[in-house]
Structures are given as structure tokens and as C-alpha cells.
Amino acid sequence: MLDGDAEIVEKFSFCEFFAGGGMARAGLGNGWKCLFANDMDRIKISTYINNWNCNHFDKRNIKEVKTADLKGFCDLAWASFPCQDLSVAGNGLGIGASSSDEFTRSGALWPFLDLINTLRQEGRQPPLLVLENVVGLLTLEQGRDFTAICTRLGEIGYRYGAVIIDAKHFLPQSRPRVFIIAIQRDIDIPSELSHGMATASWHTPTLLRAYKSLPLQSHADWIWWDLGFTPTLEEDALTNIIQLEGVEWHPPEETNRIINMMAPTHLARLENAKSSETVAIGSLYFRMRREGGVNKQRAEITFSPVLGCLRTPRGGASRPRIIVVGNGQVRTRLLSVHEAAALMGLESTYILPEIYQHAFKVIGDGVAVPAVRFLADRLLEPLAMAARKKTAVHSEKVCTA
């Protein structure tokens, strides 16, 4: 928050669309009040309600939500719209056309933006929007989906920019996500929040290419958001999360089976880790690879202070696993629900479904909590304050006219 704004006592308000288990809400924190939340997945709905005990949750399809369901005015509308048709692990269908009656799952963004536009016509447009999704949004269909989103934001009265925030700056998990932050066109942006140029920390080459593919009008509406310095992850962050004792490991025969599934490159990585004097913790995945004209399932490993991106498991092979090498042992096992929650920055008090697959569905589709808090602190709260000051000045002029 900007200096001099400490006297603000009223909480910022927000509506959370495609809310999942409420991880954006967890990240925004106690300085924000949720007025409305929406999702239609039964597992995520129950998780959200169990954690937030709210009476403002709407379980309907976003296409059924009307402005009459949104009471009053909010500072921010957050939309972590579905990523299944945009991610590497998805089907690549994209978001579809805004004019189409048939949407892909990720295309649920369009009725959300239509809802925001109707609020604009009613004079209740949120001054801030955040659209969050996988980085594949920038490249799918040669960037046409990203262009369509930016064009639509401009049509409904917003300027906008995007940043890439990777959870690895806060947590030992590689989880890059694109955040499109839009602000009403007539709100003055504090000078320290944008310096008119890209920064290497928050604007990756992929994002720069996506920007260059935008039409000139979108360039005119574009803002290069500046989030300041990049946080540094603590060196022992991963070892503080992964349990080495008191957990159930695979039996030796299962670990040997996994090792026998490794290609020579990954066997070499394993041998290198075994020769080290320190304990190495790595990510372990099962993937299908084309070899000799046939598909072959391979076990692949990566040793790093940061684990690979957590995903929603859709089968036994896709469940997240770890491999630990040290003290003359090679051990493998499934990542626990408790560890996965910690890798997302969730508090130990956060309630997850008891069924393993259900818990990972909530986690894998979520947004890293510290990334949201960082974005709120560096950008959203100063912007919300600027929007409120504009409203206050306008109201004062009306009263004195």
C-alpha cells in the first residue's frame, strides 16, 4: 500500500469468480472483504464453504449469474478462469470466440466479461480486474486468444497489462502464471507502479512476443506494470516442507521398477545424485515418450531446490511423486496432501478434502497464495486506493456543484 494510506480502515472489497478453493481469497488476506464467490465444481464448492463459512457462494454456471446477484460495488473482480483448454497438459481448444454460444471450459471467461460490461452499463463497474491463468494463454493459437481478451478489455473501458509471476520466488515449486491486471481507463495510475517499459523480472520473452502481436489500439491501452524487486526463496524452503521420516515410502521393488523405467539421461542424473554427500530431493514424473516408433512410458526425474508444477491428477500415472537420494538410499513415494498444500502456501489450518484425488484437484487448479499476496501488496492495493481517491474527488465535486 502507498505511504500515507495507513489511515484507511475500511477493507477493500472483491468478488471471486471461478473461485475454486478460495486461494485467491487466502492470498488477498484480511484486508479484503469477499462480497461474492462463484464456482460450479462440487468438490471445490464444498472446500470453499468449509474454509470460509460464507453465505455468498453462487454454485451456478457463470452464464447464469446476473448483475442482480452482485450487490453493491466492489473494488476488484478476480477471475482465475479454467485453464484446461490452455495448459500444456490440456487439449489446446483455447477460449473460443466471444460471439459463440458454445464455449470451451476456458471460454467461460467470455460470460464473465459480459457480466462486467453489464455492471459498467449500470454504473457499478469494478475499477480493477485480475484475470489469472497458465502461461499457455499467451502462445495458444499464435496469441489470438490473448489478443481477443485484451481487445475485449479495451472495449469495456479498461487499460491493462500483464505480468508473469512464478511461485518459485516464494515457494519451492515452479509455477509460472500470467496475471492480467486491468484498471478503468479514467483512473490515474501512481507513477511508481508503471515506468512505461518492460522489466525482465516480470515480463518474460514469451509475454513480450505476445505483446508485439497485439494490434495498435491494444498497445495504446497497454500498461507495463512494475512490481519492483523479485523476492528470493530461502535455501532450505524445500527441506522444510518435504518429510524424510515418519512417512510411507514405496517398497524397494516399486522403487526399482521406477528406476528401470528411466532413460539413460535420467539414470545418469540419478547416479550423479547418489554420488553427492548431501540428500537430494527431486520431482518424479511418468511420461509417455516416442521411442523406436512406439510409445513407451518413462520415469523422469529432476533434482532442484524447486519441485515441478503441481497439477490436477487425472490418473495414477499423473499423481505427483518425489524421489529422495541420500545416505546410500534411493526412496520414492507419492507427494502427500500436506506437502502439496504447503507448496501452494496454504496455512496448516486450511481444510482439504479427505480423498487424495479430490484434495489434489483443489490444489492443482489453485493459485499460489503468496503470489496473490505479493501482487496485492505491490499493485492491487495501491491501485484500489487510487480508484477510491478518484471516486472521493468526484463525489466532492458533485456535492459542491
C-alpha positions in Angstrom: 0.0 0.0 0.0 1.2 3.5 -0.7 2.7 5.7 2.0 0.2 7.9 3.7 -2.7 5.4 3.3 -2.4 3.8 6.7 -5.4 5.7 7.9 -7.7 3.6 5.7 -9.8 1.4 8.0 -12.4 0.1 5.6 -11.5 -3.1 3.9 -11.2 -3.4 0.2 -14.0 -5.4 -1.4 -13.8 -8.1 -4.1 -15.8 -10.7 -6.0 -14.1 -14.0 -6.7 -15.1 -15.8 -9.9 -14.1 -19.4 -10.7 -13.1 -19.3 -7.0 -12.0 -23.0 -6.6 -11.0 -23.5 -3.0 -10.6 -19.8 -2.4 -6.8 -19.5 -2.7 -7.0 -16.0 -4.2 -9.1 -15.1 -1.2 -6.4 -16.6 1.1 -3.8 -14.5 -0.7 -5.6 -11.2 -0.6 -5.9 -11.6 3.1 -7.8 -10.0 5.9 -7.6 -6.5 4.4 -10.1 -7.6 1.7 -13.8 -8.5 2.2 -15.3 -11.0 -0.2 -18.8 -10.0 -1.4 -19.5 -12.8 -3.8 -17.9 -16.1 -4.8 -18.7 -18.4 -7.7 -17.7 -21.9 -8.9 -19.7 -24.9 -10.1 -17.4 -27.8 -9.3 -18.9 -29.6 -6.3 -15.5 -30.6 -4.8 -14.2 -27.0 -4.9 -17.5 -25.6 -3.7 -17.5 -27.8 -0.6 -13.9 -26.9 0.1 -14.5 -23.2 -0.3 -17.5 -23.3 2.1 -15.7 -25.5 4.6 -12.9 -22.9 4.8 -14.7 -19.6 4.5 -18.1 -20.4 6.1 -19.7 -18.0 3.7 -23.3 -17.4 2.8 -22.5 -15.6 -0.5 -21.4 -18.5 -2.6 -23.1 -19.0 -6.0 -22.9 -22.5 -7.4 -24.3 -21.8 -10.8 -22.6 -21.7 -14.2 -21.2 -18.3 -14.8 -23.6 -17.9 -17.8 -26.5 -17.9 -15.3 -25.1 -15.3 -13.0 -26.7 -11.8 -13.4 -25.8 -8.4 -12.1 -28.7 -8.5 -9.8 -26.9 -11.3 -8.0 -24.0 -8.9 -7.3 -25.0 -6.5 -4.6 -23.4 -3.1 -4.3 -20.0 -2.2 -5.5 -16.6 -3.9 -5.3 -13.1 -2.7 -5.7 -11.9 -5.8 -7.5 -13.2 -8.7 -9.6 -10.9 -11.6 -9.6 -11.2 -14.4 -12.2 -9.0 -17.4 -12.2 -10.8 -18.8 -15.2 -10.5 -22.5 -16.2 -7.1 -23.5 -17.6 -7.9 -26.9 -19.0 -8.1 -25.8 -22.6 -4.9 -23.6 -22.3 -2.4 -25.7 -20.4 0.4 -28.0 -21.7 -1.5 -30.9 -20.1 -4.8 -29.9 -21.6 -6.4 -30.3 -25.0 -5.4 -27.0 -26.7 -9.0 -25.9 -27.5 -8.4 -22.4 -26.3 -11.1 -20.0 -25.2 -13.2 -19.9 -28.3 -14.9 -16.9 -29.8 -16.7 -14.4 -27.6 -19.6 -14.3 -30.0 -20.1 -18.1 -29.9 -22.9 -19.7 -28.0 -20.7 -22.8 -27.4 -17.8 -22.1 -25.1 -14.9 -24.3 -24.2 -14.3 -24.6 -20.4 -11.6 -21.9 -20.6 -14.1 -19.9 -22.7 -16.1 -19.3 -19.6 -14.1 -16.1 -19.4 -16.4 -14.5 -22.0 -19.7 -14.5 -20.0 -17.6 -13.2 -17.1 -16.5 -10.2 -19.1 -20.1 -9.8 -20.4 -21.2 -9.6 -16.8 -18.6 -6.9 -16.1 -19.7 -5.0 -19.1 -23.3 -5.0 -17.8 -22.1 -3.7 -14.5 -20.4 -0.9 -16.4 -23.7 0.0 -18.1 -25.3 0.1 -14.6 -22.6 2.4 -13.3 -21.2 -0.4 -11.0 -18.1 -1.4 -12.9 -15.3 -2.7 -10.7 -12.3 -0.4 -11.1 -9.9 -3.4 -11.0 -10.0 -6.7 -12.7 -7.5 -9.6 -12.4 -7.5 -12.5 -14.9 -5.2 -15.3 -13.9 -4.2 -18.4 -15.9 -1.4 -20.6 -17.2 1.3 -19.0 -19.4 0.0 -21.1 -22.4 -2.7 -18.4 -22.7 0.0 -16.2 -24.3 1.0 -18.7 -27.1 -2.0 -20.8 -27.9 -3.5 -20.1 -31.3 -0.4 -17.9 -32.1 -1.5 -15.5 -29.4 -5.0 -14.9 -30.8 -6.7 -15.8 -27.5 -4.6 -13.3 -25.6 -5.3 -10.7 -28.3 -9.0 -11.3 -28.1 -9.0 -10.8 -24.3 -7.1 -7.6 -24.5 -9.4 -6.3 -27.2 -12.4 -7.1 -25.1 -11.0 -5.4 -22.0 -10.4 -2.2 -24.0 -14.0 -2.4 -25.4 -15.5 -2.4 -21.9 -13.5 0.5 -20.6 -10.2 -0.8 -19.2 -6.5 -0.3 -19.7 -4.4 -3.3 -18.9 -1.1 -5.1 -18.7 0.2 -8.5 -17.8 2.9 -9.9 -15.6 4.3 -13.4 -15.2 4.7 -14.4 -11.5 6.3 -17.7 -10.7 5.6 -19.3 -7.4 9.3 -20.3 -7.2 10.0 -16.8 -5.9 8.0 -17.6 -2.7 7.7 -21.4 -2.6 9.8 -24.4 -3.7 7.5 -25.0 -6.6 7.9 -23.9 -10.2 4.5 -22.5 -11.1 4.6 -19.6 -13.6 1.2 -17.9 -14.1 0.1 -14.9 -16.2 -1.8 -12.2 -14.3 -3.7 -9.7 -16.5 -4.4 -6.6 -14.3 -6.9 -4.2 -15.8 -7.9 -0.8 -14.4 -10.7 1.6 -15.5 -9.4 3.9 -18.2 -10.1 7.2 -16.3 -8.2 6.3 -13.1 -4.8 7.9 -12.7 -2.1 5.3 -12.1 0.5 6.1 -9.4 3.8 6.7 -11.2 5.7 4.2 -9.1 3.5 1.3 -10.4 4.5 1.7 -14.1 7.6 3.1 -15.7 6.5 2.8 -19.3 8.7 -0.1 -20.2 9.1 -3.9 -19.7 11.2 -5.3 -16.8 13.0 -8.6 -17.1 11.7 -9.7 -13.7 8.0 -9.6 -14.6 7.8 -9.5 -18.4 9.3 -12.7 -19.9 10.3 -13.1 -23.6 7.0 -15.1 -24.1 5.0 -12.2 -22.8 7.0 -9.7 -24.9 6.2 -11.7 -28.0 2.5 -11.8 -27.1 2.5 -8.0 -26.6 4.2 -7.4 -30.0 1.4 -9.4 -31.7 -1.3 -7.1 -30.3 -3.0 -4.6 -32.6 -2.0 -0.9 -32.2 -5.1 0.0 -30.2 -4.2 -2.6 -27.7 -0.7 -1.2 -27.5 -2.3 2.2 -26.7 -4.2 0.6 -23.8 -1.3 -1.4 -22.5 0.4 -0.7 -19.2 3.8 -2.1 -18.2 3.1 -2.9 -14.6 6.2 -2.7 -12.3 6.2 -5.0 -9.2 9.6 -3.9 -8.0 12.3 -6.3 -6.9 11.9 -10.1 -7.1 11.8 -11.9 -3.8 14.4 -14.5 -3.0 13.4 -18.0 -1.9 15.0 -19.3 1.3 17.7 -22.0 0.6 16.1 -24.6 2.9 12.5 -24.0 1.8 12.1 -27.4 0.2 13.7 -29.4 3.0 11.3 -27.6 5.4 8.3 -29.0 3.5 9.3 -32.5 2.4 9.2 -35.0 5.2 12.0 -37.6 5.2 11.0 -39.6 8.3 7.6 -40.8 9.5 6.1 -41.2 6.1 5.2 -44.1 3.9 7.7 -44.8 1.1 7.3 -47.1 -1.8 8.5 -50.7 -1.2 12.0 -51.4 -2.7 10.5 -53.4 -5.6 8.4 -50.5 -6.6 11.3 -48.0 -6.5 13.4 -50.5 -8.6 10.6 -50.8 -11.1 10.6 -47.0 -11.4 14.3 -46.8 -11.8 14.1 -49.5 -14.6 11.7 -47.2 -16.4 14.3 -44.4 -16.7 16.1 -43.5 -19.9 19.9 -43.2 -19.8 19.8 -39.4 -19.3 17.7 -39.8 -16.2 19.7 -42.7 -14.9 22.8 -40.5 -15.2 21.0 -37.9 -13.1 20.2 -40.5 -10.5 23.8 -41.7 -10.3 25.1 -38.1 -10.0 22.7 -37.6 -7.1 23.8 -40.8 -5.4 27.4 -39.7 -5.6 26.6 -36.5 -3.7 27.4 -36.2 0.0 24.1 -34.4 0.6 20.5 -35.5 0.5 18.8 -34.7 -2.9 15.1 -34.2 -3.3 13.7 -34.4 -6.8 10.5 -34.4 -8.8 9.4 -37.7 -10.3 7.0 -38.0 -13.3 5.7 -40.7 -15.5 5.6 -39.6 -19.2 4.9 -41.3 -22.5 7.8 -40.9 -24.9 8.0 -41.9 -28.6 11.0 -44.3 -29.0 11.7 -46.5 -32.0 8.3 -45.8 -33.5 6.3 -46.8 -30.4 5.1 -45.1 -27.2 6.9 -46.0 -24.1 6.2 -45.0 -20.5 9.3 -43.4 -18.9 10.1 -42.3 -15.4 11.7 -38.9 -15.5 13.4 -37.1 -12.6 14.7 -33.6 -11.9 16.8 -32.6 -8.8 16.4 -29.0 -7.9 15.7 -26.8 -4.8 12.3 -26.2 -6.5 9.9 -29.0 -7.4 7.9 -29.1 -10.6 4.5 -27.6 -11.0 1.7 -29.3 -9.1 -1.1 -30.4 -11.4 -4.6 -31.9 -11.1 -4.2 -35.7 -11.2 -6.4 -37.4 -13.7 -5.0 -40.9 -13.3 -2.5 -43.0 -11.4 0.5 -42.1 -13.6 -0.2 -38.3 -13.2 -0.1 -38.3 -9.4 2.8 -36.2 -8.1 5.8 -38.2 -6.8 9.1 -37.4 -5.3 12.4 -39.2 -5.3 14.9 -38.8 -2.4 18.5 -39.9 -2.7 21.0 -39.9 0.2 22.7 -42.0 2.8 23.2 -44.8 0.3 19.4 -45.0 -0.3 17.0 -44.2 -3.2 13.5 -43.7 -2.0 10.3 -42.8 -3.9 6.8 -42.1 -2.9 3.7 -40.0 -3.6 3.7 -36.4 -2.5 1.5 -36.1 0.5 -1.6 -33.8 0.6 0.0 -31.9 3.5 3.2 -31.3 1.5 1.3 -30.2 -1.6 -0.7 -27.7 0.4 2.5 -26.2 1.9 3.9 -26.0 -1.7 0.9 -23.7 -2.5 1.5 -21.6 0.6 -1.7 -22.7 2.3 -1.9 -22.5 6.1 -1.9 -25.7 8.1 -5.5 -24.9 9.2 -6.8 -24.9 5.6 -9.3 -27.7 5.2 -8.8 -30.0 2.2 -11.0 -32.9 1.0 -10.1 -36.2 2.7 -10.0 -38.1 -0.6 -6.5 -37.8 -2.1 -7.6 -37.2 -5.7 -10.1 -34.6 -4.6 -7.5 -32.7 -2.5 -5.1 -32.6 -5.4 -7.9 -31.4 -7.7 -8.4 -28.4 -5.5 -4.6 -27.8 -5.1 -3.7 -28.4 -8.7 -6.2 -25.9 -10.0 -5.4 -23.3 -7.5 -3.2 -20.2 -7.5 -0.2 -19.9 -5.2 -1.2 -18.0 -2.1 2.0 -15.9 -1.6 1.9 -14.8 -5.3 -1.5 -13.3 -4.8 -0.4 -11.6 -1.6 2.6 -10.2 -3.3 0.5 -8.9 -6.2 -2.0 -7.3 -3.8 0.7 -5.6 -1.8 2.8 -4.3 -4.7 0.0 -3.4 -7.1 -3.7 -4.1 -6.3 -4.0 -2.2 -3.0 -2.2 0.9 -4.3 -4.5 0.8 -7.4 -7.6 0.3 -5.4 -6.6 3.2 -3.2 -6.1 5.4 -6.3 -9.6 4.4 -7.6 -11.1 5.3 -4.2 -9.4 8.7 -4.2 -10.8 9.4 -7.7 -14.3 8.4 -6.5 -13.9 10.7 -3.4 -12.8 13.6 -5.5 -15.7 13.1 -8.0 -18.2 12.9 -5.1 -16.8 16.1 -3.6 -17.2 18.0 -6.8 -20.8 16.8 -7.2 -21.6 17.9 -3.7 -20.1 21.4 -4.2 -21.6 21.9 -7.6 
